[in-house]
Amino acid sequence: MALQPPKQFWLPKAGNRPDEYEDAARAVYPQRIGASGRRTVRVVVADGASESAFAREWANILTDAFVDRPLDLRNLTEESLSAWLAAAQAEWHAGVPWDRVPWHGEAKARAGAFASLLGLTVGTAPDDPRRLCWQAVAVGDSCLFIVRGGRLQVSFPLADAAQFDNTPALVCSNPANAGDLWEEVRRGGGQCAAGDLFILASDALACWFLASNAAGEKPWETLQALNASRWADWVTEQRDAGAMRNDDTTVVVIAVAET
Amino acid sequence: MPYTADISRNNPGCFLFLLDQSASMREALGGQPGLQKMDGAADAINRILDAISQRCSQGMDIRDYFHIGVITYTTDSEGTPILATVFPETSLQQPFLTVSQVVDAADVEERQVKESDGAGGIVEVTRKFPVWLRPTASYGTPMCGALAAAASAVGAWTEEHPDSYPPMVINISDGAAGDGDPEPIAQELMALATNDGATLLYNAHLSEVSAPPVQYPAAESDLPPDDFAASMFRMSSVFPDPVRDLATSMELPVVEGSRGYVYNADMVALVQFLDIGTRAASDLH
């Protein structure tokens, strides 16, 4: 089995400029897939909460950290996650120009930025280098979908369009306001099969995907058929039709091939 | 469903504050000695403008999700109405600024405040406080004139923004209009609509009558014995469902049919009143 190169698309909320897009996504493939660390395929989506300040920076720091400092998701503990997160929080704090923050941004900057986080790693099984396994971690409402045999096999961490609301769990850049993050962490994992389709999406597209699937449609076929030139028009059509919330929109699609 | 339009820079929201600056605003607010209504009202509006600015802040920048205006009303000693806008380079015809322009128009004061240090203690820190409005109060209450000015400005705004969340007009007044019956003009204002619903008019009635406070009543029978309360109640919009849901979640005393009307509010209730009016829209961006 092998993973095909990812298709990755994004579009800011209508009315916002591209530099105001507060989602972030990265996908990194090693030359040869192994069982752990930098030898795994790492794909990540973060959705910065626009109600918070410096959220775009925070989403980017989280996604960069996930691919550059791989977490061992199989053996993830509260301690290993905290240590990983502390470095990201320190980087965010160091990047805020505290002496130049205007009055309207001060309280929000002190409170910290918030973002959802969805990370996926794919590596060889520890006991069998011929098999591929996936591991995922999520905080909030960015979702991973795995389509197998023409049906939605895995919907993680949310499984119903009705579960999307305005108060998702979020990762905070300020340790003092991070709450009990471990309580909010969702983990998943399983084996990959040839023909699997992995789809990672921030909330607006994830909610559309689940509603479409629940209506008996095959939203993955729509996403597979999209290309870079068609993507923006398609999202705009969905937004205009009221089928997708007007929000920053991000998707990464990866197919598992036979070889 | 009305009152659910997504708020973005393409389809901004609109807040218009009307502030009575007549002589009765020198009385004590909410029966609280030492705090005049004019001070409380100016402070509440400054605080809510600060809160809206902060909600639109991304840290360094502001996103212009709202157009905001403030109109004050009083008379001279002869009873001639004096209507004025608070923000620079605005007029009664066009009282609105974008949030980023509102931010630029603030006088920013530094004050020492006590805050929790996060470890059970209290520390004194310097915080910035933006000020747009200074308290003043004298002479009469030309509320009809103020509502007519609001209707004219909001009418033009709704024509320019047909797909926006409906405008919200928040009137803080002693309720005793000195220039006629405000109800028909208020009804005209409340009939101005975007495709997402009719203009919402909320009233904070700081009465000259000393009667106990009433918040968000649903029926005239809930009102105190005050000649002007029924009229102010009728010219207050019923909370749309999404606003009532939010008010419920903020643990405010609302029921089915509650209107955006508070009578003889104290400072806390006045700030909550402005907050519920503006937050329902802010949550939609």
Contacts between the chains, C-beta under 8 A, distances in Angstrom:
chain1	res1	chain2	res2	distance
A	13	B	8	6.5
A	14	B	8	6.5
A	14	B	10	6.5
A	15	B	8	3.5
A	15	B	9	4.4
A	15	B	10	3.9
A	15	B	11	7.3
A	16	B	8	7.2
A	16	B	9	7.0
A	16	B	63	7.6
A	20	B	58	7.6
A	20	B	63	7.4
A	50	B	58	7.1
A	50	B	63	7.7
A	50	B	285	7.5
A	51	B	55	7.1
A	53	B	57	6.1
A	53	B	58	5.9
A	53	B	59	3.4
A	54	B	58	7.4
A	54	B	59	4.4
A	55	B	58	7.2
A	56	B	58	7.6
A	96	B	59	7.3
A	97	B	60	7.5
A	100	B	60	7.4
A	101	B	59	6.4
A	101	B	60	6.7
A	102	B	57	7.7
A	102	B	60	6.8
A	102	B	103	7.5
A	103	B	106	7.7
A	103	B	108	5.4
A	103	B	128	3.9
A	103	B	130	6.0
A	104	B	50	7.7
A	104	B	53	4.4
A	104	B	54	5.3
A	104	B	56	7.7
A	104	B	57	4.2
A	104	B	62	6.5
A	104	B	103	5.6
A	104	B	130	7.7
A	105	B	54	7.7
A	105	B	57	4.6
A	105	B	58	7.3
A	105	B	59	4.3
A	105	B	60	6.2
A	106	B	127	7.6
A	106	B	128	6.6
A	107	B	54	6.1
A	108	B	54	6.3
A	108	B	57	5.9
A	108	B	59	6.6
A	109	B	59	5.6
A	166	B	283	6.5
A	176	B	118	5.9
A	245	B	6	7.5
A	246	B	6	5.0
A	246	B	8	6.5
